[in-house]
Amino acid sequence: MELLSKALDVKRAASWCRDLNVTEAALSNAKKKGHLSPKFAAHMAIETGADPIYWSALAVAEAEPEGPLKRQLLDRLNRQKTKL
């Protein structure tokens, strides 16, 4: 959600939805669930100057069911986190 917060500083949610060709409900659902789809994450990262590979990988990992492998992947990604 850190990336989404940064993205919303750059432009309004309605603009993101138009650019991503999704409804505002899709972005609202992402906020409620607490994670972005890899597509949203990559596009927002590109537009904000962040690393799209890191952020899309994080989105994939966050969508996985809870368990030791997910925790391990998230820990590894957090060690490689790039500046927003």
C-alpha positions in Angstrom: 0.0 0.0 0.0 3.1 2.2 0.2 3.2 2.4 -3.6 -0.5 3.2 -3.8 -0.1 6.0 -1.3 2.8 7.4 -3.4 0.9 7.0 -6.6 -2.1 8.9 -5.2 0.3 11.8 -4.3 1.2 11.9 -8.0 -2.4 11.9 -9.4 -6.0 11.3 -8.3 -7.5 7.8 -8.2 -9.8 8.6 -11.1 -6.8 9.4 -13.3 -5.1 6.1 -12.3 -8.3 4.2 -13.1 -8.6 5.8 -16.5 -4.9 5.1 -17.3 -5.2 1.5 -16.1 -8.6 1.1 -17.9 -10.3 -0.2 -14.7 -13.3 1.0 -12.7 -12.8 3.0 -9.6 -14.3 0.0 -7.8 -11.3 -2.0 -8.8 -8.9 0.4 -7.2 -11.2 0.7 -4.1 -11.2 -3.1 -3.8 -7.4 -3.1 -3.9 -7.3 -0.6 -1.1 -9.7 -2.6 1.0 -7.8 -5.9 0.4 -4.6 -4.2 1.3 -2.7 -5.1 -1.9 -2.5 -4.2 -5.6 -2.5 -6.5 -8.5 0.8 -7.0 -10.3 -0.5 -5.0 -13.2 -1.5 -2.0 -11.1 1.7 -2.2 -9.1 4.0 -2.3 -12.2 2.1 0.6 -13.9 2.1 2.8 -10.8 5.8 2.0 -10.2 6.7 3.1 -13.8 4.6 6.3 -13.5 6.2 7.2 -10.1 9.7 6.4 -11.0 10.0 3.3 -8.8 11.2 -0.1 -9.7 8.4 -2.0 -11.5 10.0 -5.4 -11.1 10.3 -5.1 -7.4 6.8 -3.7 -6.9 5.1 -6.3 -9.2 7.0 -9.1 -7.5 5.8 -7.8 -4.1 2.2 -7.7 -5.4 2.5 -11.3 -6.5 3.9 -12.3 -3.1 1.3 -10.4 -1.1 -1.5 -12.2 -3.0 -0.3 -15.7 -1.9 -1.9 -17.5 1.0 -0.3 -17.1 4.4 2.4 -19.6 5.2 6.2 -20.0 5.7 7.1 -19.7 2.0 5.1 -16.5 1.7 6.9 -15.0 4.8 10.3 -16.1 3.4 9.6 -14.4 0.0 8.3 -11.2 1.6 11.4 -11.1 3.9 13.7 -11.5 0.9 11.8 -8.8 -1.1 12.0 -6.4 1.9 15.7 -6.8 2.0 15.9 -5.8 -1.6 13.4 -3.0 -1.4 14.2 0.0 -3.5 13.5 3.6 -2.7 10.1 4.9 -3.7 
